[in-house]
Amino acid sequence: MKNKTIIISSFRNMTQSSKRFISLLFMALLGVGFYAGISSTSQDMLSTLDTYLDQSKAHDLQIQSTLGLSKADIASLEKLSDIDSVQGIYTKDELIEPVFSKAAPSKKDVTAIAKVIGIPDKLDKISLVKGRLPQKDNEIVVEEAYLTKNKVKLGDSLKMIDSDLTNETFKIVGTVKSPLYFSKVHRGTTSLGDGQIDYFMYVKPSVFKQDAYSVIALTVKGAKEEMTSQTAYLDKIAAAKKEVESIKEAQETQRFETVYADYLNPTAMASGLVKRDSLPPAKWYITDRQDDTGYKDFIDATKSIAKVGRVFPVVFYVIAVLISLVSMARMVEEDRSEIGTLKVLGFSNPAIALKYGLFSLSATLVGGVIGMFIGLNLILNLIWNIYTSLFTIPKFIVLFQPVYCLTGLAIALICICGGALVAVYRELIYTLRAS
């Protein structure tokens, strides 16, 4: 009967002191909303990137060499126990410009630098956005930015200046996204022009004249099952990288001998006019995802958001404590006559404190639940939309993160309800005793 009386009195206070109730509710909403939303965003962004890279079969390791890479290199890499898949890829940095009709007005500053890549069939797979993939050697697919910045469209052509490919002019048949270039900012460096690559483009591998691969992409066994950039993933990559390095010197030597035998003038060799040390050495450069600037920027962004998620909501929680202390103290002071009556009727201090505890608990729970909904929808998507100006990942994956929701709510309960109980007991023990 006594508990029922306390509960009824508590709910009556919610209507009579609606402004206090709403203020506590609002602080819980902000604290939980920002904590759950920002903290979840960091994990969801990482999961989104991981899923995209897995679906695209993006490389874990990549090898480049000063003298190119051969099928013999691929065969040696495929024998390694930590390596899952191996793919040789052709690339060339080319000066490009759109082909305009004679009737079209001439345009200035249309020359750009493109990374032209042979479409891979196993790893680092591209995804089609518009149009279709090349079916002929004189067809090419480009990134969307090339069309918009140069005001060209599908069906138009571009030409490569001093091209080292089998074709000089290519018809644009589609636009694509690439797991190598999900950053809108970074396209890599080159020895051409101003040293910065402007666009990436893909053609059929048969377009390349070279025999040697420009790059070998590798995936590591078991890495796909781990979250990219996390400790378990990095440990697998480090072990695989060490294994690749174990055959590095032998493959460099083999490649040097092959190039020396194939490309030096036999007459010059016989006459002794050409020495072995006139060739540059074959040197492997083994990199992983962490060495890619765009990837690193994305991972750093998730870490920064996580830090904000731990610090920013603290402001609202601190304010919530202060509001709770002040509001509850004033409420108890205003209810002195009612509290006196309850004491005469035999209600203890804990029973009376329960009345105000239920008041703050209700406000916190309602505000916290609303905050979770807002945080996991509005805040999360708002942050992601900001980052879409820097990164092009096809689909944002939102995962329900109960740990962050419950942690945010628990902190709110401790701050608001804890503050309320402190204020109530202080008033009950000291103020009422003095009276």
C-alpha positions as CSV (number, residue, x, y, z in Angstrom):
1,M,0.0,0.0,0.0
2,K,2.8,2.4,0.9
3,N,4.7,1.6,-2.3
4,K,1.6,2.2,-4.3
5,T,1.2,5.6,-2.7
6,I,4.8,6.5,-3.5
7,I,4.4,5.5,-7.1
8,I,1.1,7.4,-7.5
9,S,2.8,10.5,-6.0
10,S,5.7,10.1,-8.3
11,F,3.6,10.0,-11.4
12,R,1.6,13.0,-10.2
13,N,4.9,14.9,-9.9
14,M,5.6,14.1,-13.6
15,T,2.5,16.1,-14.6
16,Q,2.9,18.8,-12.0
17,S,6.6,19.3,-12.6
18,S,6.6,18.6,-16.4
19,K,9.3,21.2,-17.1
20,R,11.7,19.5,-14.8
21,F,10.8,16.1,-16.2
22,I,11.3,17.3,-19.8
23,S,14.6,18.9,-18.9
24,L,15.9,15.6,-17.4
25,L,14.5,13.7,-20.4
26,F,16.1,16.1,-22.9
27,M,19.6,15.8,-21.2
28,A,19.3,12.0,-21.3
29,L,18.3,12.1,-24.9
30,L,21.3,14.2,-25.8
31,G,23.8,12.2,-23.8
32,V,22.6,8.8,-24.9
33,G,21.9,10.0,-28.5
34,F,25.4,11.4,-29.1
35,Y,27.2,8.6,-27.2
36,A,25.4,5.8,-29.1
37,G,25.3,7.6,-32.4
38,I,28.9,8.7,-32.6
39,S,30.3,5.5,-31.1
40,S,28.3,3.4,-33.4
41,T,29.3,5.5,-36.5
42,S,32.9,4.6,-36.0
43,Q,32.2,0.9,-35.9
44,D,29.7,1.0,-38.7
45,M,32.1,3.0,-41.0
46,L,34.8,0.4,-40.3
47,S,32.3,-2.5,-41.0
48,T,31.2,-0.8,-44.2
49,L,34.7,-0.5,-45.5
50,D,35.6,-4.0,-44.5
51,T,32.5,-5.4,-46.3
52,Y,33.2,-3.4,-49.4
53,L,36.8,-4.5,-49.6
54,D,35.8,-8.1,-49.0
55,Q,33.2,-8.1,-51.7
56,S,35.6,-6.4,-54.1
57,K,38.3,-9.0,-53.1
58,A,40.6,-6.1,-52.4
59,H,44.3,-7.0,-52.0
60,D,45.9,-7.3,-48.5
61,L,49.4,-7.0,-49.9
62,Q,50.8,-5.6,-53.1
63,I,54.1,-6.0,-54.8
64,Q,55.8,-3.6,-57.3
65,S,59.3,-4.0,-58.8
66,T,61.8,-1.8,-60.6
67,L,62.0,-4.3,-63.4
68,G,58.4,-5.4,-63.5
69,L,57.0,-8.8,-62.3
70,S,56.7,-12.1,-64.1
71,K,54.6,-15.2,-64.2
72,A,57.5,-16.9,-62.4
73,D,57.0,-14.4,-59.5
74,I,53.3,-15.3,-59.4
75,A,54.1,-19.0,-59.3
76,S,56.5,-18.6,-56.4
77,L,54.0,-16.5,-54.4
78,E,51.2,-19.0,-55.0
79,K,53.3,-21.6,-53.2
80,L,53.5,-19.7,-49.9
81,S,51.3,-21.1,-47.1
82,D,50.0,-17.7,-45.9
83,I,48.9,-16.5,-49.4
84,D,45.4,-17.2,-50.6
85,S,45.1,-15.6,-54.1
86,V,47.6,-13.9,-56.4
87,Q,46.8,-11.6,-59.4
88,G,49.2,-9.9,-61.9
89,I,47.9,-6.5,-63.0
90,Y,49.0,-4.2,-65.8
91,T,49.1,-0.4,-65.3
92,K,50.4,2.6,-67.1
93,D,50.4,6.3,-66.3
94,E,49.2,8.2,-69.3
95,L,48.6,11.8,-70.4
96,I,45.0,12.0,-71.7
97,E,42.6,14.6,-73.1
98,P,39.0,14.4,-74.4
99,V,38.3,14.1,-78.2
100,F,36.0,17.0,-79.2
101,S,34.3,17.3,-82.5
102,K,35.6,19.9,-84.9
103,A,32.4,21.9,-84.4
104,A,32.9,22.1,-80.7
105,P,34.7,25.1,-79.3
106,S,38.2,24.5,-78.2
107,K,38.9,24.1,-74.5
108,K,41.9,24.9,-72.5
109,D,43.5,22.9,-69.7
110,V,41.9,19.6,-70.7
111,T,45.0,17.5,-70.5
112,A,45.2,15.3,-67.4
113,I,47.1,12.3,-66.0
114,A,45.3,9.0,-65.7
115,K,46.3,5.7,-64.1
116,V,45.2,3.2,-66.8
117,I,44.7,-0.3,-65.4
118,G,44.0,-3.6,-67.1
119,I,40.7,-5.0,-65.7
120,P,41.6,-7.7,-63.2
121,D,39.5,-10.9,-63.1
122,K,40.2,-12.1,-59.5
123,L,41.3,-9.4,-57.1
124,D,40.7,-5.6,-56.8
125,K,37.5,-6.1,-58.8
126,I,35.7,-3.0,-60.0
127,S,32.0,-2.4,-59.8
128,L,30.0,-0.9,-62.7
129,V,28.0,2.3,-62.1
130,K,26.8,3.2,-65.6
131,G,27.1,1.7,-69.0
132,R,29.1,-1.5,-69.5
133,L,32.6,-2.8,-69.3
134,P,35.0,-2.7,-72.3
135,Q,34.4,-5.5,-74.9
136,K,37.0,-4.2,-77.4
137,D,40.5,-2.9,-77.1
138,N,39.5,0.6,-78.1
139,E,37.0,0.9,-75.3
140,I,37.5,2.3,-71.8
141,V,35.6,2.8,-68.5
142,V,36.4,5.8,-66.3
143,E,35.5,7.2,-62.9
144,E,32.4,9.5,-62.7
145,A,34.5,12.5,-61.8
146,Y,36.2,12.4,-65.3
147,L,32.8,12.9,-67.0
148,T,31.6,15.7,-64.7
149,K,34.8,17.7,-64.6
150,N,35.5,17.5,-68.3
151,K,31.8,17.7,-69.4
152,V,31.9,14.6,-71.5
153,K,29.5,11.7,-71.6
154,L,29.3,8.0,-72.3
155,G,30.0,7.4,-76.0
156,D,32.5,10.2,-76.2
157,S,36.2,9.5,-76.8
158,L,39.5,10.3,-75.2
159,K,43.0,10.1,-76.5
160,M,46.3,9.3,-74.9
161,I,49.2,11.5,-75.7
162,D,52.4,9.5,-76.6
163,S,50.5,6.4,-75.6
164,D,52.5,3.3,-74.8
165,L,49.4,1.1,-75.4
166,T,48.1,-0.7,-78.5
167,N,45.5,2.0,-79.0
168,E,45.7,5.8,-78.8
169,T,42.0,6.7,-78.9
170,F,39.4,5.0,-76.7
171,K,35.6,5.2,-76.5
172,I,34.1,5.7,-73.1
173,V,31.5,3.0,-72.5
174,G,31.0,3.1,-68.7
175,T,31.8,4.5,-65.3
176,V,33.1,2.4,-62.4
177,K,34.1,2.4,-58.8
178,S,37.3,0.8,-57.7
179,P,38.4,-0.5,-54.3
180,L,41.8,0.9,-55.1
181,Y,40.4,4.5,-55.2
182,F,37.5,4.8,-52.7
183,S,39.0,8.1,-51.6
184,K,37.9,11.1,-53.7
185,V,41.1,13.0,-52.9
186,H,44.0,10.7,-53.4
187,R,44.9,9.1,-56.8
188,G,48.6,8.5,-56.2
189,T,51.8,10.1,-57.6
190,T,53.5,9.8,-61.0
191,S,56.6,10.9,-62.9
192,L,54.4,12.6,-65.5
193,G,53.3,16.3,-65.5
194,D,52.8,17.8,-62.0
195,G,53.4,14.5,-60.3
196,Q,49.8,13.9,-59.3
197,I,47.4,11.4,-60.9
198,D,44.0,12.9,-61.7
199,Y,41.9,9.9,-62.6
200,F,41.8,6.1,-62.8
201,M,40.5,4.3,-65.8
202,Y,40.2,0.6,-66.9
203,V,40.8,-1.1,-70.2
204,K,41.1,-4.7,-71.4
205,P,44.5,-6.3,-70.3
206,S,45.2,-7.1,-74.0
207,V,45.7,-3.3,-74.6
208,F,49.0,-3.4,-72.8
209,K,52.1,-4.1,-74.9
210,Q,54.3,-5.0,-71.9
211,D,55.0,-8.6,-70.9
212,A,55.8,-7.9,-67.3
213,Y,53.1,-7.1,-64.8
214,S,53.2,-3.7,-63.1
215,V,51.7,-4.9,-59.9
216,I,51.0,-8.2,-58.2
217,A,48.0,-8.2,-55.8
218,L,47.7,-10.8,-53.0
219,T,45.1,-11.8,-50.5
220,V,46.1,-13.4,-47.2
221,K,44.5,-16.6,-45.9
222,G,42.1,-15.9,-43.0
223,A,42.4,-12.1,-43.4
224,K,38.9,-11.8,-44.9
225,E,37.4,-13.2,-41.7
226,E,39.0,-10.4,-39.6
227,M,38.0,-6.7,-39.4
228,T,40.3,-4.7,-41.6
229,S,42.9,-2.5,-39.7
230,Q,42.2,-4.3,-36.4
231,T,44.8,-6.2,-34.4
232,A,43.9,-9.7,-35.6
233,Y,43.9,-8.6,-39.2
234,L,47.2,-6.8,-38.9
235,D,48.8,-9.8,-37.3
236,K,47.9,-12.0,-40.2
237,I,49.2,-9.4,-42.7
238,A,52.5,-9.1,-40.8
239,A,53.0,-12.8,-40.9
240,A,52.2,-13.1,-44.6
241,K,54.4,-10.1,-45.4
242,K,57.3,-11.8,-43.6
243,E,56.8,-14.9,-45.6
244,V,56.7,-13.0,-48.9
245,E,60.0,-11.3,-47.9
246,S,61.6,-14.7,-47.5
247,I,61.5,-15.2,-51.3
248,K,62.1,-11.6,-52.2
249,E,65.8,-11.7,-52.8
250,A,65.7,-14.9,-54.8
251,Q,62.9,-13.5,-57.1
252,E,64.7,-10.2,-57.5
253,T,67.8,-12.1,-58.6
254,Q,65.9,-14.3,-61.0
255,R,64.1,-11.3,-62.5
256,F,67.4,-9.4,-63.0
257,E,68.9,-12.4,-64.8
258,T,65.8,-12.8,-67.1
259,V,65.8,-9.1,-68.1
260,Y,69.6,-9.2,-68.6
261,A,69.3,-12.2,-70.9
262,D,66.2,-11.0,-72.8
263,Y,66.8,-7.4,-73.4
264,L,70.5,-6.7,-73.8
265,N,72.0,-6.7,-77.3
266,P,73.6,-10.1,-77.8
267,T,76.3,-8.6,-79.9
268,A,77.1,-6.0,-77.3
269,M,77.2,-8.7,-74.7
270,A,79.6,-10.8,-76.8
271,S,81.9,-7.9,-77.4
272,G,81.9,-7.0,-73.7
273,L,80.6,-3.5,-74.4
274,V,77.7,-4.0,-71.9
275,K,78.4,-4.9,-68.3
276,R,76.0,-6.5,-65.9
277,D,76.1,-3.5,-63.6
278,S,74.8,-1.3,-66.3
279,L,71.3,-2.6,-65.5
280,P,69.5,-1.3,-62.4
281,P,68.8,-4.0,-59.9
282,A,65.4,-5.6,-59.6
283,K,63.9,-4.4,-56.3
284,W,60.6,-5.5,-54.8
285,Y,58.4,-3.0,-52.9
286,I,55.9,-4.9,-50.7
287,T,53.1,-2.7,-49.3
288,D,49.8,-3.3,-47.5
289,R,46.6,-1.4,-47.1
290,Q,48.1,0.7,-44.4
291,D,50.5,2.2,-47.0
292,D,47.6,3.5,-49.1
293,T,46.9,7.2,-48.2
294,G,43.1,7.0,-48.9
295,Y,42.7,3.9,-46.8
296,K,44.8,5.4,-44.0
297,D,42.6,8.6,-44.1
298,F,39.5,6.5,-43.8
299,I,40.8,4.5,-40.8
300,D,42.0,7.7,-39.1
301,A,38.6,9.2,-39.6
302,T,36.9,6.2,-37.8
303,K,39.4,6.6,-34.9
304,S,38.8,10.3,-34.7
305,I,35.0,9.8,-34.5
306,A,35.5,7.1,-31.8
307,K,37.5,9.7,-29.7
308,V,34.8,12.3,-30.2
309,G,32.2,9.7,-29.1
310,R,34.0,9.2,-25.9
311,V,34.5,12.9,-25.1
312,F,31.7,15.0,-26.6
313,P,28.7,13.3,-24.7
314,V,30.5,14.0,-21.4
315,V,29.4,17.6,-21.8
316,F,25.8,16.6,-21.8
317,Y,26.3,14.1,-18.9
318,V,27.9,16.8,-16.7
319,I,25.1,19.2,-17.5
320,A,22.6,16.5,-16.7
321,V,24.2,15.9,-13.3
322,L,23.9,19.6,-12.5
323,I,20.4,19.9,-13.7
324,S,19.4,16.8,-11.8
325,L,21.0,18.1,-8.5
326,V,19.3,21.5,-8.8
327,S,15.9,20.2,-10.0
328,M,15.6,17.5,-7.4
329,A,16.7,19.8,-4.6
330,R,14.1,22.4,-5.5
331,M,11.4,19.8,-5.9
332,V,12.1,18.4,-2.4
333,E,12.1,21.9,-1.0
334,E,8.8,22.6,-2.6
335,D,7.3,19.3,-1.4
336,R,8.3,19.9,2.3
337,S,4.8,19.9,3.6
338,E,4.0,16.7,1.6
339,I,7.2,15.0,2.8
340,G,6.3,16.0,6.4
341,T,2.9,14.3,6.0
342,L,4.5,11.2,4.6
343,K,6.9,11.1,7.6
344,V,4.0,11.4,10.0
345,L,2.4,8.5,8.2
346,G,5.5,6.4,8.8
347,F,7.3,6.6,5.5
348,S,11.0,6.3,5.8
349,N,13.6,8.4,4.0
350,P,14.4,5.7,1.5
351,A,10.7,5.3,0.7
352,I,10.3,9.0,0.2
353,A,13.5,9.1,-1.9
354,L,12.0,6.4,-4.1
355,K,9.3,8.9,-5.2
356,Y,12.0,11.2,-6.7
357,G,14.1,8.3,-7.9
358,L,11.2,7.1,-10.0
359,F,10.7,10.6,-11.3
360,S,14.3,10.8,-12.6
361,L,14.4,7.2,-13.7
362,S,11.3,7.6,-15.9
363,A,12.7,10.8,-17.5
364,T,16.1,9.1,-18.1
365,L,14.6,5.9,-19.6
366,V,12.2,7.7,-21.9
367,G,14.9,10.2,-23.0
368,G,17.5,7.5,-23.3
369,V,15.3,5.3,-25.6
370,I,14.4,8.3,-27.8
371,G,18.1,9.3,-27.8
372,M,19.1,5.8,-29.0
373,F,16.7,6.0,-31.9
374,I,17.9,9.5,-32.9
375,G,21.6,8.5,-32.5
376,L,21.4,5.4,-34.5
377,N,19.5,7.1,-37.3
378,L,19.9,10.8,-37.6
379,I,23.3,11.4,-36.1
380,L,24.9,8.3,-37.6
381,N,23.6,9.0,-41.1
382,L,24.5,12.7,-40.8
383,I,28.1,11.9,-40.0
384,W,28.3,9.4,-42.8
385,N,26.9,11.9,-45.3
386,I,29.6,14.3,-44.3
387,Y,32.3,11.7,-45.2
388,T,30.7,10.8,-48.5
389,S,32.2,14.1,-49.8
390,L,35.6,12.5,-49.2
391,F,35.0,8.8,-49.9
392,T,33.0,6.8,-52.5
393,I,31.8,3.5,-50.9
394,P,28.7,2.2,-52.6
395,K,26.6,1.3,-49.6
396,F,26.7,2.3,-45.9
397,I,26.0,-0.6,-43.6
398,V,24.3,0.3,-40.3
399,L,24.6,-2.3,-37.6
400,F,22.8,-2.3,-34.3
401,Q,25.4,-1.7,-31.6
402,P,23.7,-2.7,-28.3
403,V,26.9,-2.2,-26.3
404,Y,27.1,1.5,-27.1
405,C,23.3,2.0,-26.5
406,L,23.3,0.3,-23.1
407,T,26.6,1.9,-22.1
408,G,25.2,5.3,-22.9
409,L,22.0,4.6,-21.1
410,A,23.9,3.3,-18.0
411,I,26.0,6.4,-17.8
412,A,22.8,8.6,-18.1
413,L,21.2,6.6,-15.3
414,I,24.2,7.0,-13.1
415,C,24.5,10.7,-13.8
416,I,20.8,11.7,-13.7
417,C,19.4,9.3,-11.2
418,G,22.5,9.3,-9.1
419,G,22.4,13.1,-9.0
420,A,18.7,13.0,-8.1
421,L,19.2,10.7,-5.2
422,V,22.2,12.7,-3.9
423,A,20.1,15.9,-4.0
424,V,17.1,14.2,-2.4
425,Y,19.0,12.6,0.5
426,R,20.9,15.8,1.2
427,E,17.6,17.7,1.5
428,L,15.9,15.0,3.5
429,I,18.7,14.6,6.0
430,Y,19.9,18.1,6.4
431,T,17.2,20.6,5.4
432,L,14.3,18.7,7.0
433,R,16.3,18.0,10.1
434,A,17.1,21.7,10.5
435,S,13.4,22.5,10.2
